[in-house]
Amino acid sequence: MIRFKYHKPRSLDEACKLKEKLPDARFIAGGTDLMVNIRKGELRPPALVSLRSIPGLCKIEIDEVTSIGALSTISDLIQNQMLPDKFPVLVQAAKRLGSVQIRNVATIGGNLCNSSPCADMALPLLVLEAKVKLQADHQSRVIPLSEFFVGPGKTRLAANEIMTEIILESPQKKTKTIFLKKGRVKMDLAIASVSVLLEMDGKKCRKVRIAAGSVGPVPMRLYKVEAMLEGATLSKELLDEAQKLAAESVNPITDVRASEEYRRQIIGVFVKRGIEKILGRNEP
């Protein structure tokens, strides 16, 4: 049996001080990934510092600038009455994450801090250009989510920092979004996934944001595809080119779940399909 100490701080300050005293300890929220890794023997922390008893970390405040507490569970997002209207793509992705049991305990902050290439919540937040607030002791900083991921399991979090909230600005009224995910079975991790944000001005693309998952070391924005489409008329020919460029822009691996070639193909298809779905499946 793996043994470790378990701490339940009642404030951010107490949690940060515990981490300073126990630098090899791990923060834990829902624990849906961390506990699996501990049981497998891949992690052997001397202590766990639970964040669940710290007040204010699971609040969702929706306004022109929306704040989602990092300890909000995936089920909290789905059940919130205002999020589906304000950020429908976030709820779309939340509904595709795992099982009901997992969604009831897994947190949005944990999904991001785990820094998995297939993190479902990362893609809609990337296209929404979310920012994250990181806090250590009484100091805090806010950085774009696009700068947060470093590599598999690695982020910009300092040793004793805690993600406390996700910050979202309200999109324009004409903005439309979509999340697409390919897994082997219904509750599987993504083999490949895409999120698209699109804002049209007539037949021209005024703004586009595209993010892809499971096809690189971290969840990634497809900046080259965005640059190709933004300001252009979205003809069938251009979307065919965007599909090809999207497949070329990612860096997937071959593993037991899918081949590199298949993942590239899915990303290209999803980019084109996502845009066409937003446009109502009609050729512009």
Order of alpha helices (4+ residues) and beta strands (2+ residues): beta-alpha-beta-alpha-beta-beta-beta-alpha-alpha-alpha-alpha-alpha-alpha-beta-beta-beta-beta-beta-beta-beta-beta-beta-alpha-alpha-alpha
